[in-house]
Amino acid sequence: EEGGRTKEPAVVCTDSTRYMSKRSYPLWIVIIASLAIVLRQAVAAHPHSGMGTPPMYGDYEAQRHWMEITINLPLKDWYRQTTDNDLMYWGLDYPPLTAYVSYFFGMLAQKIEPELVTLHASRGNETPTGKMLMRYSVLVCDLLLFFPAAYAFLCSFYPVHSTTTPPQPSSSSSKRLLGIRAAAWFFILLNPAFILIDHGHFQYNCVAHGLILLAIALILFGGGGGGGTRNKGNLYLELAGASSFCLALLFKQMSLYFALGFFSFLLGRSIWHERTWIDSFMHVAALGVTVIGTFALILFPFITQGTGGFESVIDVGKRVFPVARGLFEDKVANFWCATNVIIKWKALFSRDATVLLALMTTVISIFPTMLHMFLRPTPRRFIFGLMGCALSFFLFSFQVHEKSILLPLLPIAATFPSHPMLATTATLISNASMFPLLRRDLLVLPYAVFQLSLMTLGLFLSSRAHYDAIAVYDDNDESEAKDATSSLESTMLLDLICSGSGGKKDKVHWFRVLGFVVSVCSVTTAHALDLFFPKIAKYPDLNVYWFVILGAAYFLFFWFTLFMCDLVSVFRILFGSKTKRKTE
């Protein structure tokens, strides 16, 4: 801030493509949303997880079975083994909000296609009408929650005007920021990974993602716009954001990847943004009451209707956190699975020991990020901190699935306007890391089309003029803080080599291009090895490990860069002689 006004980010885009008129902006928003719907429908026309593969089928059958269970059995039996609920056949293992959503769509299905949710007899149901209902249920969640939440996030993170200045919708700054929003809207809604998993493989990640984006938006709005004075209205928005994130946790437990990031950011804001320690205490207390209240509200039916009171809640906990499955399941591109080729973790350590090992590694890997978010609770640090937290959990936590890469990809996609090459490359690698899963689901064609599209976008961005037409933040933007290695914070991966010198922008850009080229060559090599490397009976999963190692190497390098940036920044904040804590 300078003179009580929030300093705008330095802009590097060209005059010809920098601005979007107020009149054309709504049209582009609608066009992008319409294209996103068309792509979702096109992918939904392809096979789903486990299609025609009895006896267990796949995730599609799991979601259908949960509808069957929730509308036919009493609530107290949803998460426990009974004669009518065989937990070994896709027993509910997501939190209660997922069960409530399954119940809602199950009731609709019962009215339209009763055979889809008939108890026992509906197992493996894959009728055209049933599949249409299931596919449209995901699209409805997208339209009613994910799309609006994504737009709310864009309005909060890319505000058209500062709260410290009057709105000027006709100004060049406002027009420029409308273009920024449109670019972010484009990449979040059209992100191939989200579409392939939810509308191809079949899941409802859009619900959890929507609640997370809504939580971020409400919290950022509740901060007074990054510089405005705090009031009760701001606090209520922040509390609503905390509640929204709790709902994400209660829908899908993998949202825990972001939990420590939200905790650190909100605690830092409660401490540094309040005038007195009493105000800080009341702020933290209000957040605590909100979190407890949200959990109590969602879990209340299990407490009141369960035969054993809290025993029903314990049943939910046992199903939601199944440690019996081991350190990792299937082949996931994280640290444990990738290194398991050399170090047999499951053979070396007991199950309890691997739980402790994963917990300690995750905490260590995430601590600098948490501390940085606490010390500097700014909107930009919030997003990059959530990115680092989610990557740490994906790489080092216990029982990770390959689809969990969607969680760190969510904040990465949101930074597309400031780091378009990074977001494009990360999505390309994320898709490749999930290729073995997508191949089993017969989604190779849409996967290939999306990968070629990302490569085309990367080639487009490899032109400095085209990159500058999209990238909106200067690599040496000082709006974060002069004392906290701003270039380290704002540039990722190979940009780090050339950080700290505005005169080296061309060199920085060519390192970006080099990183993208290396990524494309790596993905191409993994596919070539998968196709042409001879199969070895002793190592039946070798073709899968090409993609595991590729993804793990990229994500580890990405995480390590974020980790070092946070570590250096925290060190300078705490020990720098001229350091001043700056909040937005």
Buried (B, 14 or more C-beta within 10 A) or exposed (E): BEEEEBBBBBBBBEEEEBBBEEEBBEEBBEEBBEEBBEBBEBBBEBBBBBBEBEEEBBBBBBBBBBBBBBBBBEBBBBBBEEEEBEBEBBBBBBBBBBBBBBBBBBEBBBEEBEEBBBEEEBBBBBEEEBBEBBBBBBBEBBBEBBBBBBBBBBBBBBBBBBBBBEEEEEEEBBBBBBBBBBBBBBBBBBBBBBBBBBBBBBBBBBBBBBBBBBBBBBBBBBBBBBBBEBEEEBBBBBBBBBBBBBBBBBBBBBBBBBBBBBBBBBBBBBBBBBEEEEBBEBBBEBBEEBBEBBBEEBBEBBBEEBEEEEBBBBBBEBBBBEEEEBBBEBBBBBBBBBEBEEEEBBEEBEBEEBBEBBEEBBBEBBBBBBBBBBBBBBBBBBBBBBBBBBBBBBBBBBBBBBBBBBBBBBBBBBBBBBBBBBBBBBBBBBBBBBBBBBBBBBBEEBBBBBBEBBBEBBBBBBEBEBBBBBBBBBBBBEBBBEBBBBBBBBBBBBBBEBBEEEEBBEEBBBBBBEBBBEBBEBBEEBBEBBEEEEEEEEEEEBBBBBBBBBBBBBBBBBBBBBBBBBBBBBBBBEEEEEBEEBBB
